[in-house]
Amino acid sequence: MGEDGNLMGFERKRDGKHRDTEVKRKRVSPLEGFYLYCVRKSRGASSLFLTKGIDEKGGVFTRTYQGLEAVVSKVSLEEFDSETIHIKAQNDLQWIKEKAVLHETVIEEAMRNGGEILSLIPMKFGTIFKEEKALQETLNKHHEQFKDTLEKLEGKQEWGVKAYLTDQNKFEQAVKENNAAIQEKEREIAGLPEGMAFFMEEELKEVISSEVNKELHHVVEGLYESLSRQAEASVHNNILGRELTGKREPMILNAACLVAEEKIEEFKEAAQRLNQEIQEKGIYLEFSGPWPAYHFPTLEK
């Protein structure tokens, strides 16, 4: 978030105000800014964070404004200005990956701070302010928006749901045994002379592929709809490749569910029951949480 008040972007402009000599001396290089991780309701007491800040040097602390609490750390503006981050994003993906993990680790600790799960609004990676005054002005400007979002998240937790196709052959066989279109094509081929049957086998493969894909989509949507009924809100996320999941099996479902705290156990039991039902088809379902509500706060710029 820059000083221009862009909630989800990088700092883009200076405020242009004159600074006296004393202030300039305090801002001698390296300049320090405030890196914002998340916003939550004020807890009325100071919080201690075990996790270091995103620069792995300074500590994480909070600043309170009108009942809101900003979780921040100080960072060097030379290392974390928007231009540097953009360059790193293009040329040093390992640096970006490591910093993104630190960013998320702080947010998770802020969510669990004090031994309870706290509602909070995660900020986008790279949300930086040059001065505390700019941070305060932005929190004041969007105070009602933050407050309303936090109230909507109160008493709810985000849970992730993912499904993987662990056995393609088992799933295909299950489809073939119960699919009328495939069975009809097989009977048609069985009644043909050997020469013609050979060419029809290619058509059968196309039918099998089409029907398997249809059934896979049907199963995935069924899983999503079943778990969505246990949640206050749900959303589809992008399917991740093997290089990101670290699994050999392809991901077929990636979703997030916002679940009321009193329904968490029902949600988990439903997920476990669904997993047992689909494992015989060669599909595995996993769920995890609670996570910071990355997918549900909707903040206008």
Secondary structure, DSSP 8 states (H G I E B T S, - for coil): --TT--TTS-----------HHHHHHT-SS-EEEEEEEEEE--SS-----SB-TTSSSBEEEEEETTEEEEEEEEEHHHHSHHHHHHHHHH-HHHHHHHHHHHHHHHHHHHHGGGS---EEE--TT-EESSHHHHHHHHHHTHHHHHHHHHHHTTEEEEEEEEEE--HHHHHHHHHHH-HHHHHHHHHHHTS-HHHHHHHHHHHHHHHHHHHHHHHHHHHHHHHHHHHTTSSEEEE-----HHHH--SS-EEEEEEEEEEGGGHHHHHHHHHHHHHHHHTTTEEEEEEEEE--TTS-----
